[in-house]
Amino acid sequence: MLFTSYRFIAFLALLFLVYYLIPKRFQWLLLLAADVLFYACAGWKGLVFLCVTVLVSWLAGMLMGRSFKEQKSFLKSPEGKALPREERKVWKKKRESYRKFVLTLALLADLGILAALKYTNFFISNVNSLFSAELAGVDWVLPMGISFYTFQTVSYLIDVYWEKVEAENNLLRVALFTSFFPLLVQGPISRFGDLKETLYAEHSFDFKGFSFGMQRILWGYFKKLVVADRLLPAVKALCGAPDQYNGAFALIGALFYAAELYADFTGGIDITIGVAQVLGIEVKENFIRPYFSRNIAEYWRRWHISMGTWFKDYVFFPMSAAPRLMKLSKKIRTRWDGFGRKMPVYLSTLVTWFLTGLWHGAAWNFVVWGLLNAVIILIAEEFKPLSTRFREKFPRLTGSFGYRVFEILRTFLIMCSLRMLDCYRNVPVSFKAFGSVFTAGKWREAFSGALLELGLSVWDYRIAGLGVLLMFLVSVLQERHGSVRELLWKKPALPYVVFPVLALLVLCFGAYGVGYDASQFIYNQF
Amino acid sequence: MTTKQKIKTWLPLCLCLVLLAAAVWFLGRLTQPKYMSGVLEGAMTAEYYEEKTPHDVIFIGDCEVYENFSPVTMWREAGITSYIRGTAQQLIWQSYYLLEDAFRYESPKIVVYNVQAMKYSEPQSEAYNRMALDGMRLSVSKLGAVRASMTEDEDAISYLIPLLRYHSRWQELTQEDWTYLFRRDKVTVAGYLMRADVKPMKRLPSVPILKDPDIGEACWEYLGKIQALCEKHGARLILIKSSSIWPHWYDEWEEQISAYAAEHGLDYINFLPLQDEIGIDFTTDTYDAGLHLNLYGAEKASAYFARLLADAYGLEDHRGDSAIAADWEEKCAQYDALLDAQLRELEEYGYLKSWTLGNDRP
């Protein structure tokens, strides 16, 4: 069930209605039923894998939770208190090992399913090219949103293991957390600790929440249908023929892709958060106007925040503070002090970004994309003292609006360049296309009618352009004043006007229906 | 929340929703193609609802009914009241639902179904679906027709909310869309789409090899449904194969239709072997080299069919009924005026310029 299908809209309308009509204590069960229905529409085979992940996570969480409870009650009991210190330590270590064993097994199962279903063909193709073998690829089902729900369950398991959250004993509640349908398609990757209060709570109808949610949903559809899907044919054409469309076209393609991806992904997240908001459920933001970032590190704190924090919390921090790595760092420091100090962070950054790339897709272009991000972040880190000195020496210049715009544009163009790897899905082709921007020219050709041969008419460009402009203006408003909806809410009639106006804009200028390809959200594939 | 607060909150929202619905309706009407020039076939379905008097005969089927039979000629010949609920490439399930829709308004004695469209047993083209179904009034029949006709890319809801289908047409709106926003001109006379020009058949086109001679299951199912519907409403179903040279009517199809008609007690009239008896001459009686009859061919076929219906089926001559006669006099006048206009156009340009979307002769 595509977010942009009429079926999904009907599904939502019915869900919203029933949700507030039934007794509140059944609301979360209704959501679970809706999840099952939503997921089943994408194929029952995927549902089977989802159920296995839920079952494994619930069981492991429960076992770890029980172990914690037993440990606490034993240590508090007279019998536990009577134990000598050393024996207590041994006893505790035993319980800890047991929990570690449970966690490892559960992670192996959850991540194993993800790895097997998503990365087997990648593995086979690499074996084939490395050893000139001819192993046949597999045709296994790739459950919808597997990367998202697997990461959610992994975070749940580790948080239980770290005692950040209490284990949930109710299987159905774990199932709802794992499969909550708005998040299932493209995140945000939510944490159990953030969601549990709001997800299982009883929600009364709140007009403001409903109104905000509906506005957010419509704004999401606007971004997706008016901007992203309208630009899609041009992006496909430009990225599909890199030999023909090089030089200026490659840069134009990268810029179009930046607009399309942003509108597509943030549009999807707007729909997700809006749906949750109508249901009274709070979901954390996943984007904070990333194209206004002044450096790459800031960009990644603003773009796909839930993924970034996930990797930071569950890969980067544990790895950079891992005892073995610390030991190695100590050893290196004896010879190369500076490098030895930085090594754990550098290595963790590279591994984190390698995995981030791999998470995006089972292909080398994603891996290279991830590693390049890491390299740029590390280079920026190395140049930080220089940059700080520069700022101190030229405070007026670096504090000016123009310098800020320069930094924003520089960051934006670097990200566009990196994203060519995603756009062309091929490492050599991407590098060639990037190089051609500086060597092949074709500027005159690009602006003498060739852009009208990409499947977009003059009107399509105008609509997409106005759509991007509107998105930009809203982002500027948000950057200056926070929530635009809160601003509108204070005016007497505006919230009421926004709803029909946005709806009409989407209905009239959206790229949907016969004659347009009903495109999946880009992040669905992850 | 007090009642006053509730009203203050919900009333503006309801008002907005009503305004939104009105805007969607208006924009849908504006962007929906009007079919008042060039491709007129899309305007035919809606015209049926403007009929003032009931009909003894209802034709259903594709272009071979609305081009090859003239209800005005049948009236003039034998006082038979008839209407053609034909549309371009009308598939059999569309014929069924259009007939079901017609039975909501009247009780014809005879239903004539042209079997040519039975060569299609699956949905074909969105454009033809739209021309056949957009004009239908909202009813269970329309919903059934939409569900049966949709191609893979289509959504049923866009037949109910036209803006969902035609939203991108705002780029190509013309004066016609504004002129015919709330009204339509008549493009047919009792469902007959007149063509007075002549394009003779010069040589017989080659006959393609028939890959699958069997008529599809869905077609038989709907033919059965049409028969049952006629029986339910006390109408007699006549199957016909109308006059044409091409597309070729294969012997295999003929055998299957004849066998079905014999088995189910239906009359089947194949006009192809009767063409000489009717007097159809494909050097003068067709406007597209044998695919369809022109006015002169249609008048010959209609006169023949009217006599047959009057003689063999005992259809009443309504020319003595003043109310009905008055309505048909209007139709005759419209028919003659339309013919005059086309003849004038032919004299002036040598072809029907109004049929070529303002372009030069194709």
HADDOCK unambig.tbl for C-alpha pairs under 7 A between the chains (distance, minus, plus):
assign (segid A and resid 496 and name CA) (segid B and resid 12 and name CA) 6.87 0.50 0.50
assign (segid A and resid 496 and name CA) (segid B and resid 13 and name CA) 6.14 0.50 0.50
assign (segid A and resid 496 and name CA) (segid B and resid 16 and name CA) 6.55 0.50 0.50
assign (segid A and resid 500 and name CA) (segid B and resid 16 and name CA) 6.50 0.50 0.50
assign (segid A and resid 500 and name CA) (segid B and resid 20 and name CA) 5.54 0.50 0.50
assign (segid A and resid 507 and name CA) (segid B and resid 164 and name CA) 6.80 0.50 0.50
assign (segid A and resid 507 and name CA) (segid B and resid 167 and name CA) 6.82 0.50 0.50
assign (segid A and resid 508 and name CA) (segid B and resid 167 and name CA) 4.98 0.50 0.50
assign (segid A and resid 508 and name CA) (segid B and resid 168 and name CA) 6.74 0.50 0.50
assign (segid A and resid 509 and name CA) (segid B and resid 168 and name CA) 6.88 0.50 0.50
assign (segid A and resid 513 and name CA) (segid B and resid 164 and name CA) 6.89 0.50 0.50
assign (segid A and resid 513 and name CA) (segid B and resid 165 and name CA) 6.20 0.50 0.50
assign (segid A and resid 514 and name CA) (segid B and resid 153 and name CA) 6.10 0.50 0.50
assign (segid A and resid 514 and name CA) (segid B and resid 154 and name CA) 6.47 0.50 0.50
assign (segid A and resid 514 and name CA) (segid B and resid 165 and name CA) 6.75 0.50 0.50
